């Protein structure tokens, strides 16, 4: 399932990503990946959620770490290339764009929970993920425009 999702994100990025301006998004891609690496390191023994592969690809994606690297290498850059590349200029449309991406991530997590591709621990649930995704997409936009402010918010 994670391979399929990564392929969908990659195809979407090839179709809708702003590839001619990829250098503008590169710092935010690294910020996104770095934040996930930091989270995985700090919470290694106390994960709030953990990926697993159960449908097809369990021989390739045999654990949380490998799946996390797939997500970081394919899904995060693809997300940023589309999310920032198509970010609306009009202020009124920006909230809907953010909510659209929160909905995409929410639906993917719901599907992954249904197929037992992700497990939650220590009181984490899909509603915490919804809040997290909203904050994450706002901070990704802030990072693209004001990186130091995004770092300050992320530390909090």
C-alpha positions in Angstrom: 0.0 0.0 0.0 2.8 2.4 0.8 4.5 1.7 -2.5 1.2 2.4 -4.3 0.7 5.7 -2.4 4.3 6.7 -3.1 3.7 6.0 -6.8 0.5 8.1 -6.8 2.3 11.0 -5.2 5.1 10.7 -7.7 2.7 10.7 -10.6 0.8 13.6 -9.2 4.0 15.6 -8.7 5.1 14.8 -12.3 1.7 16.1 -13.5 1.1 19.1 -11.2 4.4 19.8 -9.5 6.3 23.0 -10.3 9.5 21.4 -11.5 10.9 24.4 -13.2 11.2 26.2 -9.8 12.3 23.2 -7.8 15.2 25.1 -6.3 12.7 27.5 -4.6 11.1 24.5 -2.8 14.3 22.6 -2.0 14.9 24.2 1.5 11.3 23.4 2.5 11.6 19.8 1.3 14.7 19.5 3.5 12.9 21.2 6.4 10.0 18.6 6.0 12.4 15.6 5.8 14.6 17.0 8.6 11.6 17.4 10.9 10.5 13.9 10.3 14.0 12.5 10.9 14.2 14.4 14.1 10.8 13.1 15.2 11.8 9.6 14.4 15.0 9.9 16.3 13.6 11.6 19.4 10.6 9.3 19.6 12.4 6.1 18.5 11.4 4.2 21.6 8.1 6.0 22.2 6.5 6.3 18.7 3.1 7.9 18.5 2.5 6.0 15.2 4.3 3.3 13.4 4.1 2.3 9.7 3.9 -1.3 8.6 3.3 -3.0 5.3 0.7 -5.7 5.2 -0.9 -5.8 1.7 1.9 -6.1 -0.9 5.5 -5.1 -0.6 6.1 -6.5 2.9 9.3 -8.1 1.6 10.6 -4.7 0.4 9.1 -2.4 3.0 9.8 -4.5 6.0 9.5 -2.0 8.8 8.8 1.5 10.0 12.2 2.9 9.2 12.2 1.7 5.5 8.7 3.0 5.0 9.6 6.3 6.6 12.5 6.7 4.3 10.2 6.0 1.3 7.8 8.6 2.6 10.6 11.1 3.0 12.2 10.4 -0.3 9.0 10.4 -2.5 5.9 11.6 -0.7 7.3 14.6 1.0 9.1 16.1 -2.0 6.1 15.4 -4.2 3.8 17.1 -1.7 5.9 20.2 -1.5 6.3 20.4 -5.3 2.5 20.5 -5.7 1.5 22.2 -2.4 3.9 25.2 -2.8 4.0 25.2 -6.6 0.2 25.7 -6.7 -0.2 27.8 -3.5 -2.8 30.4 -4.3 -1.9 34.1 -4.5 -5.3 35.2 -3.3 -5.4 35.2 0.5 -9.0 33.9 0.6 -8.1 30.8 -1.3 -5.1 29.9 0.8 -7.1 28.4 3.7 -9.0 26.2 1.3 -5.7 25.0 -0.2 -4.3 24.2 3.2 -7.5 22.4 4.2 -7.4 20.5 0.9 -4.0 19.1 1.7 -5.0 18.4 5.3 -7.9 16.4 3.9 -5.6 14.4 1.5 -3.3 13.4 4.4 -6.3 12.7 6.7 -7.9 10.4 4.0 -4.6 8.6 3.5 -4.2 8.0 7.2 -7.8 6.8 7.4 -7.1 4.3 4.6 -3.8 3.2 6.2 -5.6 2.6 9.5 -8.3 0.6 7.8 -5.8 -1.7 6.1 -3.6 -1.8 9.3 -0.7 -0.1 7.5 -0.3 2.3 10.4 -0.7 1.8 14.1 -1.2 4.5 16.8 0.2 4.4 20.3 0.3 6.3 23.5 -3.0 8.0 23.0 -2.3 9.2 19.5 -5.3 8.9 17.2 -6.5 10.2 13.8 -7.9 13.4 15.4 -4.5 14.3 16.7 -3.2 13.6 13.3 -5.8 16.0 11.8 -4.6 18.8 14.1 -1.0 17.9 13.4 -1.5 18.0 9.7 -3.1 21.4 9.8 -0.3 22.8 11.8 2.3 21.1 9.6 0.9 22.5 6.4 0.7 26.0 7.8 4.3 25.8 9.0 5.4 24.4 5.7 4.0 27.6 4.0 5.6 29.8 6.7 8.9 28.0 6.1 8.7 28.8 2.4 8.2 32.5 3.1 9.9 33.0 6.5 12.2 30.1 7.4 13.4 31.4 10.7 9.8 31.9 11.9 8.9 28.4 10.9 11.9 27.0 12.9 10.8 29.0 15.9 7.2 27.6 15.6 8.5 24.1 15.1 10.7 24.1 18.2 7.6 25.0 20.2 
